[in-house]
Amino acid sequence: MAEENGFAEIVARCDAVTRRATPDSVSADDLTAFTADLARLPQEHPDRGRLAVTLLTTVTKGGGPARSVLVPHLDDLLRLVGRVPESMVGWPLVAAAVRAQHLAYRAAAGEQIDHVAAQRELAGYAEAVRDVPVTRMLVDAAGAAVDTAADGLEANGSKMMRTLDGVLNQLGDHPVAPAMHSYAASLHRLLDAAKKGDLHEAAGAMQELKALVETLPPEFRDRMDLSEADRGMDELFSVLDPAGSGANAGDRIRNAGPSPSAQRRARVLAAAALFQNGEQADLARIDEALDHLRDAIAMDQGDDLDLLALNGLATGLLRRTELTGSAEGLDEAEKALQGALARMRQPSHPQWTLTHELLAMVRHRLGDLPGARPFTTASQRAYVWRVLLETDPAQAKWAIRDAVSGALGAARRCLAASNVTGALRALDTGRGLLLFAEAELRALPARLTAAGHAGLADRWLDEGRHSEGLRKQVMTALLANDDIAATLLDPPSLGEIRAALATSRADALVYLVAGEQLAPGFMVIAPRVGPPAYLMLPNLQVDRGSEVELYLTALTDRARGTTRETAPVGARAGFADRVDALCDWAWQSAIGPLLESYFAGAAPGSVPSIVLLPMGDLARIPWQAARRADGTRAIELASFSQAVSARLFCENAKRDPIRPTRTGLVVGDPDTCGDAPPLTAARAEAQAVRAVFYPGARYLGRRADDSQSPSGRGTVTEVSEWLADTAPYAGTTLHLACHGRFVPADDGGTADLQLAPDDPHEKAAGKLDADEIIRILEAVPERRIGLVVMGACHTGRSIHGYDEAYSLGTAFLAAGARTVLSTHWAIPDAETSALMFLFHHYLLTEGLPAREALRAAQLWMLSPDPVPPARMPADLVSLASDRRRVVAWAGFTHAGH
């Protein structure tokens, strides 16, 4: 009887709580006490489920968001729910909301959760609440939070913002809507700053968020508690403040409070402050930091803070070995890193790459190069994984930035150990990742089918690349196969590069890497025959005020708003002089050492054929125009091509040859409705190229007499339809004599071909960009395009930056085209017309490969007294009067085979 009376008292207390509770009045302590009371009731007690459901329904207003301070406590109460009274018909919504919010909380807190199981659970909730917008948005937001925890901000920050946009769209004309939209904009700024690693930008965004929250009504403000995030930001800045680094480590720990969680966090932060961003040179302070981390690791609580402590311990021990010159502590570092690795399940974990890079460094420090290789490979694979998962190229650039940095670090470590093959493989993991991803997306259905996932292949064809959940599912399924994983994530071997060089009749593939800070630049050479090699290049620097930096600034200035140039070359003397000065630097810094040192033993009179892979800003240099002290140009001594990466170079080499045909598509100066000036020379070029070399080709655009071609105006739709046309008569050659538009990455990063608008009444040019080119060709994998000649401006300029060679020209390569000619800058209309005719002459009349045909055309332009081909129209010959100026011929590069 006493026991029953005790139960009655519990029920009475809990009933009292539910009667006075409101969503805003219940505290975390109320929930904790209420949960403890209910836990004392037997599981079969008739009031246990009723009371739990009632309070949870109140807190969430029947399936909506709870205040952030309550979310950590809701799941404990949810687990006490047994039999739910039939009268509580809205319980499924409440249960979905509670569980979704708790999963999001755990993911954001860095707890180790089964992300696959969590997403499966959330998918079930999403189906159950699909007709209830508020609860569905909570479930979707939880899914974005779990994805972000698993894959990082690069992969899912955009999904989080789309989810938030969906929530805000439901507000309509609600008075709080303007402030909430401002909140979303500041949150987007915060996420973007986090991706870029710009802490000061992040701090500014956080202050904006706090100010906006203060303007909200109480019922909204209480649910957007930013105190924890703001405290974390303050702690981070206190760690990074050089003036206070390490000085307050003891105070930080003493003031942290007695709880193990607070003490552990304080010790990790104190150690970070003492390390001074890895620049600490005081052994006593390093040892103090290491002791703090060992104490934190001893308080293991199974979350991501433990991983930070383990990786921090290894980093500190490595720094200690640098300063002492000994291997003492490396065993402890490796043990800590292996412990961290055991907690991670897949490459998408945010600390996967760092842990593997540190393990590789430990092995290198111990002199175990074979032992370091698997860790280097694993860390670089993680970068590829991140890019393959990203549906938005603009978001993937932050993963690419990290990939490039990691690749350069790994390559320098390999070269320090004379491991040239390892350096080659490391460098390629940071190159062309967006384009590689695009190329792989074209092949996904076939890969899935071959791997026994026909159902996923069908879904991919139906739903496409922009379904994040499907994309991750597809990649996970493929990477479960070790052979496919190696193909997708690993760079080509030296043997594969040699085979591709043989197919292309090239002698060497050469990486060019600029120096940074005190480290010199270097080149790494993969020859068709013989061992790989490298040369250190102390002059290969992109320093402020240097010739290359001045050229790059001028190039960027010209890119803003300029198209194919109609003014004479002589009128652009300033830029031409800048390029001339750059050509002297290009010889001294890289091409001279390559030709005079590495190729010094070549047979007299032989012309080396070189495939260049310039990293970062070096990709914008016209290396073939490099000038020796006696005035000789590099192109007179060697043949040059440019590649995005060894991986894509090898993939292109594997494609079946495509023989030139006399059919195709020629586009001549489409009407851009005043967006760009008319190109009279481009019309003459296009008509002559079609008449002399491609009589069966379709001609679109304007003719020399200013009339429109009867075959079409050169609209976006007309060019797009040709790209997708798989009929044999469509031909395999595309020649574009038109305007190109480029916007540098700092200004948004876009590039497109300027074509005629589909609607003749439009007052603006039609635009065909790189993403659309890839999308069109991805839909017709059987389309065979052998040659794309882009006589338009800036078609070889990288759109997204961070060493990602994603341009109009390389978009065609990634989408399956065999050979592409593209441009570095705003090319001159007159001289370009002569150069393009000459290229097709040497290609079809003389029968040279495309790379050699371009070289022959450029040598003709350089010649003091060239003999024009018999079928070259006199007006095109006259247009080449200023042909020897470097800007007249050196803007074009060859890529492909």
C-alpha positions in Angstrom: 0.0 0.0 0.0 2.9 2.4 0.8 4.4 1.8 -2.6 1.1 2.6 -4.3 0.8 5.8 -2.2 4.3 6.7 -3.4 3.3 6.2 -7.0 0.3 8.4 -6.4 2.4 11.2 -5.1 4.7 10.9 -8.1 1.7 11.1 -10.5 0.4 14.1 -8.5 3.7 16.0 -8.8 4.0 15.2 -12.5 0.4 16.2 -13.2 1.1 19.5 -11.4 4.1 20.1 -13.7 2.1 19.4 -16.9 -0.7 21.7 -15.8 1.5 24.7 -15.2 3.9 24.1 -18.0 4.2 26.2 -21.2 6.7 25.9 -23.9 8.6 29.0 -22.6 8.2 28.3 -18.8 9.6 24.8 -18.5 13.2 24.7 -17.5 15.9 22.1 -18.0 15.8 21.4 -14.2 12.0 20.9 -14.4 12.5 18.3 -17.2 15.3 16.5 -15.3 13.2 16.3 -12.1 10.1 15.3 -14.0 12.0 12.5 -15.9 13.5 11.2 -12.7 10.0 11.0 -11.1 8.6 9.1 -14.1 11.5 6.7 -14.1 10.3 5.6 -10.6 6.9 4.5 -12.0 6.7 0.9 -13.2 6.8 0.5 -17.0 3.3 -0.8 -17.0 1.9 2.1 -14.9 -1.1 3.6 -16.8 -0.1 7.2 -16.2 3.6 6.9 -17.2 3.0 7.2 -20.9 0.2 9.8 -20.6 2.4 12.1 -18.5 5.5 11.8 -20.7 3.5 12.4 -23.9 1.6 15.4 -22.4 4.8 17.2 -21.3 6.6 16.5 -24.6 3.6 17.7 -26.6 3.5 20.9 -24.5 7.2 21.6 -24.9 7.1 21.2 -28.7 3.7 22.7 -29.2 2.6 19.4 -30.8 5.5 18.7 -33.0 7.4 21.9 -33.4 10.8 23.2 -32.3 11.7 23.2 -28.6 13.9 25.8 -26.9 17.6 25.0 -27.4 18.2 24.7 -23.6 15.6 21.9 -23.4 16.7 19.8 -26.4 19.5 17.8 -24.6 16.9 16.6 -22.1 14.0 15.6 -24.3 15.3 12.2 -25.4 15.6 10.9 -21.8 11.9 11.7 -21.4 11.1 10.1 -24.8 12.6 6.8 -23.7 10.2 6.6 -20.8 7.1 6.7 -23.1 5.5 3.3 -23.2 1.8 2.8 -24.0 0.4 6.0 -25.6 -3.3 6.7 -25.0 -5.4 6.4 -28.1 -6.7 9.9 -27.6 -3.3 11.4 -28.3 -3.5 11.1 -32.0 -0.8 13.7 -32.6 1.9 11.7 -30.8 3.7 10.5 -34.0 4.5 14.2 -34.9 5.7 14.9 -31.4 7.9 11.8 -31.3 9.4 12.7 -34.7 10.1 16.3 -33.7 11.7 15.3 -30.4 13.9 12.6 -31.8 15.0 14.7 -34.8 16.0 17.6 -32.6 17.9 15.3 -30.3 19.8 13.7 -33.2 20.7 17.2 -34.5 21.9 18.2 -31.1 24.1 15.1 -30.7 25.6 15.6 -34.2 26.3 19.3 -33.6 27.9 18.5 -30.2 30.4 16.2 -31.8 29.1 13.0 -30.2 30.0 9.8 -32.0 26.7 8.5 -33.6 25.9 6.0 -36.2 25.3 8.4 -39.1 23.8 5.8 -41.4 21.4 4.6 -38.8 20.5 8.2 -37.8 19.7 9.1 -41.4 17.7 5.9 -41.9 15.7 6.8 -38.8 15.2 10.4 -40.0 14.0 9.2 -43.4 11.3 7.2 -41.7 10.2 10.3 -39.8 10.2 12.4 -42.9 7.8 9.9 -44.6 5.5 9.9 -41.5 5.3 13.7 -41.3 5.5 14.6 -45.0 2.2 16.5 -44.9 3.1 18.6 -41.8 5.5 21.4 -42.9 6.8 22.5 -39.6 7.7 19.0 -38.4 9.0 18.0 -41.8 11.4 21.0 -41.8 12.7 20.0 -38.3 13.4 16.5 -39.6 15.1 17.9 -42.8 17.2 20.3 -40.7 18.2 17.3 -38.4 19.3 15.4 -41.6 21.4 18.3 -42.7 23.0 18.5 -39.2 23.8 14.8 -39.2 25.2 15.0 -42.8 27.4 18.0 -41.8 28.8 16.2 -38.8 29.6 13.2 -41.0 30.9 14.9 -44.1 31.9 18.4 -43.1 30.7 21.9 -44.1 31.9 21.6 -47.7 29.6 18.8 -48.5 26.5 19.9 -46.6 26.6 23.6 -45.8 24.5 24.4 -48.9 22.0 21.8 -47.9 21.6 23.4 -44.4 21.0 26.8 -46.0 18.4 25.3 -48.4 16.6 23.8 -45.4 16.6 27.1 -43.6 15.3 28.8 -46.7 12.4 26.4 -46.7 11.6 27.2 -43.1 11.7 31.0 -43.8 9.5 30.7 -46.9 6.8 29.4 -44.6 6.8 32.6 -42.6 5.2 34.6 -45.4 4.3 38.1 -44.1 4.9 37.3 -40.5 6.3 40.4 -38.7 9.4 38.5 -37.8 10.2 37.4 -41.4 12.6 40.3 -42.3 14.7 39.7 -39.2 14.8 36.0 -39.9 15.9 36.5 -43.5 18.7 38.7 -42.2 19.5 36.0 -39.7 19.8 33.5 -42.5 22.1 35.8 -44.5 24.4 36.2 -41.5 24.3 32.4 -40.9 25.3 31.9 -44.5 28.2 34.3 -44.0 29.3 32.4 -40.8 29.2 29.0 -42.6 31.2 30.4 -45.6 33.8 31.9 -43.2 34.1 28.6 -41.5 34.8 26.8 -44.8 37.4 29.4 -45.7 39.0 29.3 -42.3 38.5 33.1 -42.0 38.0 33.4 -38.2 37.7 37.2 -38.2 34.9 37.0 -40.8 33.2 34.3 -38.7 33.5 36.5 -35.6 31.8 39.3 -37.4 29.0 37.1 -38.6 28.5 35.8 -35.1 28.1 39.4 -33.8 25.6 40.1 -36.5 23.6 36.9 -35.5 23.7 38.0 -31.8 22.4 41.5 -32.6 19.6 40.1 -34.8 18.5 37.6 -32.1 18.1 40.5 -29.7 15.6 42.1 -32.1 13.3 39.1 -32.1 10.2 38.5 -30.0 10.9 36.5 -26.8 9.3 33.3 -28.2 11.8 33.3 -31.1 14.8 34.7 -29.2 14.7 32.1 -26.5 14.9 29.3 -29.1 18.0 30.8 -30.8 20.4 30.8 -27.9 23.9 31.6 -29.3 25.7 31.8 -26.0 27.4 28.4 -26.4 28.6 29.1 -29.9 29.7 32.6 -28.9 31.7 31.2 -25.9 33.4 28.8 -28.3 34.3 31.7 -30.6 35.8 33.7 -27.7 37.8 30.6 -26.6 39.1 30.1 -30.1 40.3 33.7 -30.3 41.9 33.4 -26.9 43.8 30.4 -28.2 44.9 32.2 -31.3 45.9 35.5 -29.6 49.8 35.5 -29.7 50.0 37.9 -26.8 48.1 35.6 -24.5 49.2 32.2 -25.8 50.0 30.0 -22.9 50.1 32.8 -20.3 46.6 32.0 -18.9 46.7 28.2 -19.3 46.6 27.6 -15.6 43.8 30.1 -15.0 41.8 28.6 -17.8 41.9 25.2 -16.1 41.3 26.5 -12.6 38.3 28.5 -13.7 36.8 25.8 -15.8 34.7 24.2 -13.0 35.0 20.8 -11.4 33.1 18.7 -14.0 35.3 16.3 -16.0 33.8 17.6 -19.3 34.8 21.2 -18.5 38.2 20.3 -17.2 38.9 18.2 -20.3 37.9 21.0 -22.6 40.0 23.6 -20.7 43.1 21.4 -20.9 42.7 20.9 -24.7 42.3 24.7 -25.1 45.2 25.4 -22.8 47.4 23.1 -24.9 46.3 24.8 -28.1 47.2 28.2 -26.7 50.6 26.9 -25.6 51.4 25.5 -29.0 51.0 28.9 -30.7 49.6 27.5 -33.9 52.5 25.0 -34.3 55.2 27.7 -34.1 56.2 27.2 -30.4 59.9 26.9 -29.9 60.0 26.7 -26.1 60.4 23.1 -25.1 59.2 23.8 -21.6 55.9 25.1 -22.9 55.6 22.3 -25.4 56.0 19.8 -22.5 53.4 21.6 -20.5 51.0 21.5 -23.4 51.7 17.8 -23.8 50.9 17.1 -20.2 47.6 18.9 -20.4 46.7 16.8 -23.5 47.6 13.5 -21.7 45.4 14.6 -18.8 42.5 15.3 -21.2 43.0 12.0 -23.0 42.8 10.2 -19.6 39.3 11.7 -19.1 38.1 10.0 -22.4 34.4 10.6 -23.0 34.1 9.2 -26.5 33.4 12.4 -28.4 35.3 14.4 -31.0 37.1 16.4 -28.3 39.1 13.2 -27.6 40.1 13.1 -31.2 41.3 16.7 -31.0 43.3 15.8 -28.0 44.9 12.7 -29.6 45.8 14.6 -32.8 47.0 17.5 -30.7 49.3 15.2 -28.7 50.8 13.8 -31.9 51.3 17.2 -33.4 53.1 18.5 -30.3 55.3 15.4 -30.2 56.2 15.9 -33.8 57.0 19.5 -33.1 59.2 18.4 -30.2 61.2 16.1 -32.5 61.8 18.9 -35.0 63.3 21.1 -32.3 65.4 18.3 -30.6 66.4 16.5 -33.8 65.6 13.2 -32.1 62.9 10.5 -32.6 61.9 10.5 -28.9 58.1 10.6 -28.5 57.3 9.3 -32.0 56.1 6.0 -30.6 53.7 7.8 -28.3 52.5 10.0 -31.2 51.8 7.0 -33.4 49.9 5.2 -30.6 47.7 8.3 -30.1 47.0 8.6 -33.8 46.1 5.0 -34.2 43.8 5.5 -31.2 42.2 8.4 -33.0 41.9 6.4 -36.3 40.1 3.5 -34.5 37.3 5.9 -33.7 36.7 7.0 -37.3 34.6 4.9 -39.7 35.1 6.5 -43.1 37.0 9.2 -45.1 34.2 11.6 -44.6 35.0 12.1 -40.9 36.3 15.7 -40.5 39.5 14.6 -38.8 40.3 11.7 -41.1 42.7 13.6 -43.3 44.6 15.3 -40.5 45.1 12.0 -38.6 46.4 10.2 -41.7 48.7 13.1 -42.6 50.2 13.1 -39.1 50.7 9.3 -39.3 52.5 9.8 -42.6 54.7 12.5 -41.0 55.6 10.2 -38.2 56.6 7.4 -40.6 58.6 9.9 -42.7 60.4 11.2 -39.5 61.3 7.6 -38.7 62.7 7.0 -42.2 60.0 4.5 -43.1 58.9 5.7 -46.6 56.9 2.5 -47.5 55.1 2.8 -44.2 54.2 6.4 -44.8 52.7 5.8 -48.3 49.4 4.2 -47.2 48.7 7.1 -44.8 49.4 9.7 -47.4 47.2 7.9 -49.9 44.4 7.6 -47.3 44.6 11.3 -46.5 44.5 12.4 -50.1 41.6 10.0 -50.9 39.5 11.9 -48.3 39.8 15.1 -50.3 38.6 13.3 -53.5 35.7 11.8 -51.5 34.7 15.3 -50.3 34.6 16.7 -53.8 32.8 13.7 -55.2 30.0 14.2 -52.6 29.6 17.9 -53.3 26.7 18.8 -55.6 27.7 22.5 -55.9 31.0 23.3 -57.6 31.2 26.7 -55.9 31.1 24.9 -52.5 33.6 22.3 -53.4 36.4 24.9 -53.8 37.1 24.8 -50.1 37.8 21.1 -50.2 40.0 21.7 -53.2 41.9 24.4 -51.3 42.6 21.9 -48.6 43.5 19.2 -51.1 46.0 21.4 -52.8 47.6 22.3 -49.6 47.8 18.7 -48.4 49.2 17.6 -51.8 51.9 20.2 -51.8 52.9 19.3 -48.2 53.0 15.6 -49.1 55.0 16.2 -52.3 57.6 18.3 -50.5 58.0 15.6 -47.8 58.5 13.0 -50.5 61.1 15.1 -52.4 63.0 15.6 -49.1 63.3 11.9 -48.9 64.1 11.6 -52.7 60.9 9.8 -53.3 60.1 11.3 -56.7 57.4 8.8 -57.6 55.6 9.6 -54.3 55.8 13.3 -55.1 54.2 12.7 -58.5 51.3 10.8 -57.0 50.8 13.3 -54.2 50.7 16.3 -56.5 48.1 14.7 -58.7 45.7 14.2 -55.8 45.2 18.0 -55.6 44.6 18.6 -59.3 41.5 18.8 -61.4 39.2 17.4 -58.8 36.1 19.1 -60.0 36.7 18.1 -63.5 37.5 14.6 -62.4 34.3 14.5 -60.5 32.4 15.6 -63.6 34.0 13.0 -65.7 33.2 10.3 -63.2 29.6 11.3 -63.0 29.3 10.5 -66.7 30.5 7.0 -66.0 28.5 6.3 -62.8 25.6 4.4 -64.3 27.9 2.0 -66.1 30.1 1.6 -63.0 27.1 0.9 -60.8 25.7 -1.7 -63.2 29.0 -3.5 -63.5 29.3 -3.5 -59.7 25.9 -5.1 -59.3 24.0 -2.0 -58.3 21.6 -1.8 -61.3 18.8 -0.4 -59.1 21.1 2.5 -58.0 22.0 3.1 -61.6 18.4 3.5 -62.6 17.8 5.8 -59.7 20.8 7.9 -60.7 19.5 8.2 -64.2 16.1 9.3 -62.8 17.1 11.6 -59.9 20.5 12.8 -61.1 23.5 14.3 -59.5 21.8 16.9 -57.3 20.2 14.4 -55.0 22.6 14.6 -52.0 21.4 11.5 -50.3 21.5 9.4 -53.4 24.9 10.7 -54.3 26.4 9.6 -51.0 24.6 6.3 -51.2 26.1 5.7 -54.7 29.6 6.7 -53.8 29.5 4.6 -50.6 28.3 1.5 -52.6 31.1 2.0 -55.2 33.8 2.5 -52.7 33.0 -0.7 -50.9 34.7 -2.3 -53.9 38.5 -2.0 -53.4 39.2 -2.0 -57.2 36.7 0.7 -57.9 37.9 2.7 -54.9 41.4 2.7 -56.2 40.2 3.8 -59.7 38.0 6.6 -58.2 40.3 7.9 -55.5 43.9 7.2 -56.4 46.1 9.0 -59.0 47.6 7.1 -61.9 50.8 5.2 -61.5 54.0 6.1 -63.2 53.4 3.2 -65.6 50.0 4.5 -66.5 51.4 8.0 -67.2 54.1 6.5 -69.4 51.5 4.6 -71.4 49.5 7.8 -71.9 52.6 9.7 -73.0 53.3 7.0 -75.5 49.8 7.2 -76.9 50.1 11.0 -77.2 53.6 10.8 -78.6 54.9 13.1 -75.8 58.2 12.8 -74.0 57.4 13.9 -70.5 54.7 15.1 -68.2 56.0 18.0 -66.0 54.5 19.5 -62.8 55.5 23.1 -62.1 55.1 24.2 -58.4 55.8 27.8 -57.2 57.8 28.4 -54.1 56.1 29.5 -50.9 57.7 31.5 -48.1 61.2 30.1 -47.6 60.6 26.9 -49.7 61.8 27.0 -53.3 59.7 26.2 -56.3 60.3 22.9 -58.1 59.3 20.7 -61.1 58.6 17.0 -61.0 59.1 15.1 -64.3 57.5 11.9 -65.3 59.3 10.8 -68.6 58.0 8.4 -71.1 61.4 6.6 -70.8 63.7 6.5 -67.8 63.3 7.3 -64.1 61.2 10.2 -62.8 63.2 13.3 -61.8 62.8 16.7 -60.2 64.6 20.1 -60.3 64.5 22.7 -57.6 63.6 26.1 -59.0 64.6 28.9 -56.6 63.4 31.6 -59.1 59.9 30.1 -59.5 58.2 32.5 -57.1 55.0 34.5 -57.3 56.1 37.3 -55.0 54.4 40.7 -54.6 55.9 43.1 -57.1 57.6 40.4 -59.2 57.1 40.2 -63.0 54.7 37.3 -62.7 52.6 39.1 -60.0 52.4 42.2 -62.1 51.4 40.1 -65.1 48.7 38.3 -63.2 47.3 41.6 -61.9 47.2 43.0 -65.5 45.6 39.7 -66.7 42.9 39.9 -64.0 42.2 43.6 -64.8 41.7 42.7 -68.5 39.3 39.9 -67.7 36.8 42.2 -66.1 34.3 43.0 -68.8 36.6 42.3 -71.8 35.9 40.0 -74.8 37.6 39.1 -78.0 39.7 42.3 -78.8 38.8 44.4 -81.9 41.5 47.0 -81.3 44.9 46.5 -83.1 47.6 44.7 -81.2 49.7 47.8 -81.1 47.0 49.6 -79.2 47.5 47.2 -76.3 51.2 47.9 -75.9 51.0 48.0 -72.1 49.7 44.5 -71.7 52.0 43.2 -74.5 55.0 44.7 -72.7 54.0 43.1 -69.5 53.8 39.7 -71.2 57.2 40.3 -72.9 58.8 40.9 -69.5 57.0 37.8 -68.1 58.5 35.7 -70.9 62.0 36.4 -69.8 61.1 35.4 -66.2 59.4 32.2 -67.5 62.6 31.1 -69.1 64.9 31.9 -66.2 62.5 30.4 -63.6 61.4 27.1 -65.2 61.7 26.5 -69.0 65.4 27.2 -69.2 66.3 24.7 -66.5 63.9 22.2 -68.0 65.3 22.4 -71.6 69.0 23.1 -70.8 69.3 20.7 -67.8 66.9 17.9 -68.1 66.7 17.7 -71.9 70.4 18.7 -72.3 71.2 15.1 -73.5 68.5 15.1 -76.2 69.6 14.3 -79.8 70.7 17.3 -81.8 67.8 18.8 -83.7 65.2 16.9 -81.8 62.1 18.7 -80.5 61.0 17.5 -77.1 57.3 17.2 -76.6 56.3 18.3 -73.2 52.9 18.1 -71.3 52.9 20.8 -68.6 50.8 20.7 -65.4 51.4 24.1 -63.8 49.9 24.5 -60.3 47.9 27.4 -59.1 48.7 30.8 -60.7 51.4 29.2 -62.9 48.6 27.8 -65.0 48.0 31.3 -66.4 51.5 31.7 -67.8 52.2 31.3 -71.6 55.1 29.0 -71.0 55.6 28.2 -74.7 56.5 31.9 -75.2 59.3 31.8 -72.6 62.3 33.7 -74.1 65.9 32.8 -73.8 68.5 35.6 -73.5 69.3 35.5 -77.2 65.6 36.0 -78.1 64.8 32.4 -78.9 61.3 31.4 -77.8 60.6 28.1 -76.0 58.2 27.0 -78.8 61.1 27.1 -81.3 62.9 24.5 -79.2 60.1 22.3 -77.9 56.5 21.4 -78.4 54.1 22.2 -75.5 50.7 20.9 -74.4 48.9 21.6 -71.1 47.0 19.1 -68.9 44.6 19.5 -66.0 46.0 16.5 -64.2 47.8 13.3 -64.8 44.6 11.5 -64.0 42.5 13.2 -66.7 45.5 13.1 -69.1 45.6 9.3 -68.8 41.8 9.0 -69.0 41.8 11.0 -72.3 44.6 8.8 -73.7 42.5 5.7 -73.2 39.6 7.0 -75.3 39.3 5.8 -78.9 40.9 8.0 -81.5 38.5 10.3 -83.4 39.6 10.9 -87.0 39.1 14.4 -88.3 36.1 14.8 -90.7 35.1 17.5 -93.1 31.8 18.1 -91.2 31.1 19.7 -87.9 29.9 23.1 -86.6 31.5 26.5 -87.3 30.2 29.5 -85.4 31.1 33.0 -86.6 30.4 36.1 -84.5 26.8 35.5 -83.4 24.8 38.7 -82.7 25.2 39.5 -79.0 22.6 42.3 -79.1 25.1 44.9 -78.2 26.7 43.1 -75.3 30.0 42.9 -77.2 31.3 44.6 -80.4 31.1 42.9 -83.8 34.0 40.8 -84.9 34.6 41.3 -88.5 37.8 39.3 -88.6 36.1 36.4 -86.8 33.5 36.2 -89.5 36.2 36.1 -92.2 38.0 33.4 -90.2 34.9 31.3 -89.7 33.8 31.5 -93.3 37.3 30.6 -94.6 37.7 27.7 -92.2 34.4 26.2 -93.2 34.9 26.8 -97.0 38.5 25.5 -97.1 38.6 22.7 -94.5 35.0 21.7 -93.4 32.8 22.2 -96.4 30.2 19.8 -95.0 30.0 21.6 -91.7 27.0 23.7 -90.6 27.7 27.5 -90.3 26.0 29.5 -87.6 26.2 33.3 -87.0 26.9 36.3 -89.2 28.8 36.4 -92.4 31.3 38.9 -93.7 28.6 41.0 -95.5 26.8 41.3 -92.1 24.0 38.9 -93.1 22.8 36.0 -90.9 23.7 32.5 -92.0 20.6 30.7 -93.4 21.6 27.8 -91.2 21.0 29.7 -88.0 21.9 32.8 -85.9 24.3 30.9 -83.6 21.9 30.7 -80.6 22.5 28.8 -77.4 19.9 26.3 -78.4 21.5 25.7 -81.8 24.9 25.1 -80.4 23.5 23.0 -77.5 21.6 20.8 -80.0 24.8 20.2 -82.0 26.7 19.2 -78.9 24.0 16.6 -78.1 23.6 15.4 -81.7 24.9 11.8 -82.0 24.1 11.4 -85.7 27.2 10.7 -87.9 26.5 13.7 -90.2 26.7 16.1 -87.2 30.5 15.8 -87.4 33.2 15.8 -84.7 34.7 19.3 -85.0 33.5 22.5 -83.3 35.1 25.8 -84.3 34.1 28.9 -82.3 35.0 32.3 -83.6 33.0 34.4 -81.1 33.2 36.4 -77.8 33.9 34.7 -74.5 33.2 36.3 -71.1 35.1 35.6 -68.0 34.6 36.8 -64.4 37.5 36.0 -62.0 36.9 33.8 -59.0 37.1 36.8 -56.6 34.2 38.4 -58.4 32.0 35.3 -58.5 33.8 33.0 -60.9 31.9 32.5 -64.1 32.8 32.0 -67.7 30.6 31.6 -70.8 30.5 31.7 -74.5 28.6 34.8 -75.8 26.1 33.6 -78.4 22.9 34.9 -80.0 19.8 34.8 -77.7 17.2 32.1 -78.5 14.5 34.8 -78.7 15.5 37.3 -81.5 13.7 40.1 -79.6 15.9 39.7 -76.6 18.3 42.6 -75.9 21.1 40.6 -74.3 23.5 37.9 -75.5 22.8 34.2 -75.0 25.2 32.5 -72.7 26.5 28.9 -72.7 28.7 28.2 -69.6 31.0 25.4 -68.5 28.5 23.7 -66.2 25.9 23.6 -69.0 28.4 22.2 -71.5 29.1 19.4 -69.1 25.4 18.8 -68.4 24.6 18.5 -72.1 27.4 16.1 -72.9 26.8 14.1 -69.8 23.3 13.2 -71.1 24.8 11.7 -74.3 27.9 9.7 -73.3 28.0 8.2 -76.8 28.6 11.6 -78.4 32.1 11.7 -80.0 33.7 15.1 -80.3 37.3 15.0 -81.6 38.3 18.7 -81.7 37.0 21.9 -80.1 38.7 25.1 -81.2 37.7 28.0 -79.0 38.7 31.2 -80.7 37.1 33.2 -77.9 38.6 35.1 -74.9 39.6 33.6 -71.6 38.4 30.1 -72.4 41.3 28.5 -70.6 41.0 30.6 -67.4 40.1 28.8 -64.2 36.6 29.7 -62.9 36.8 28.6 -59.3 40.4 29.2 -58.3 42.4 27.2 -55.7 44.3 25.4 -58.4 41.2 24.0 -59.9 41.6 24.1 -63.7 37.8 24.3 -64.3 37.4 26.4 -67.4 35.3 26.5 -70.6 38.0 24.6 -72.4 38.6 21.9 -69.8 34.8 21.4 -69.4 34.9 20.0 -72.9 37.8 17.7 -72.0 36.1 16.4 -68.9 32.9 15.9 -70.9 34.6 13.6 -73.4 36.2 15.8 -76.1 39.5 14.5 -77.4 41.4 17.8 -78.1 40.7 21.4 -77.1 42.4 24.7 -78.0 41.7 27.4 -75.4 42.9 30.9 -74.5 44.7 32.6 -71.6 43.5 36.2 -72.3 41.5 38.5 -74.5 42.8 37.5 -77.9 43.1 40.0 -80.8 40.4 39.6 -83.4 42.6 40.2 -86.4 45.7 38.1 -85.7 43.7 35.3 -84.1 41.8 34.9 -87.4 45.0 34.2 -89.3 46.3 31.9 -86.5 43.2 29.8 -86.5 43.2 29.3 -90.3 46.8 28.2 -90.1 46.1 25.7 -87.3 43.4 24.0 -89.5 45.8 24.1 -92.5 48.6 22.3 -90.6 46.1 19.9 -89.1 44.2 18.8 -92.2 46.4 19.8 -95.2 49.8 18.9 -93.6 48.4 16.1 -91.4 50.1 17.1 -88.2 48.7 16.1 -84.8 46.7 18.9 -83.1 49.5 19.9 -80.7 52.1 20.1 -83.5 49.6 21.9 -85.8 49.2 24.7 -83.2 52.9 24.9 -82.7 53.4 25.2 -86.5 50.8 27.9 -86.8 52.5 29.9 -83.9 55.9 29.5 -85.5 54.5 30.9 -88.7 53.3 33.9 -86.7 56.8 34.3 -85.3 58.6 34.0 -88.6 59.9 37.3 -90.0 58.9 36.4 -93.6 56.4 33.5 -93.6 55.0 32.0 -96.8 51.2 31.8 -96.5 49.5 28.6 -97.5 48.2 28.6 -101.1 44.5 28.5 -100.0 44.8 31.1 -97.3 42.6 34.1 -98.3 44.5 37.3 -98.8 42.3 39.2 -96.3 43.4 36.8 -93.5 47.1 37.2 -94.5 46.7 40.9 -94.3 45.2 40.6 -90.8 48.4 39.1 -89.5 50.5 42.2 -90.1 51.4 42.5 -86.4 51.6 38.8 -85.8 55.0 38.6 -84.1 53.9 40.5 -80.9 53.5 37.9 -78.2 49.9 38.7 -77.4 49.0 37.9 -81.0 49.9 34.2 -80.9 50.9 33.0 -77.4 47.4 33.2 -75.9 46.4 29.7 -77.2 47.2 26.5 -75.5 46.6 22.9 -76.5 45.1 20.2 -74.2 44.2 16.6 -74.9 45.6 14.4 -77.6 
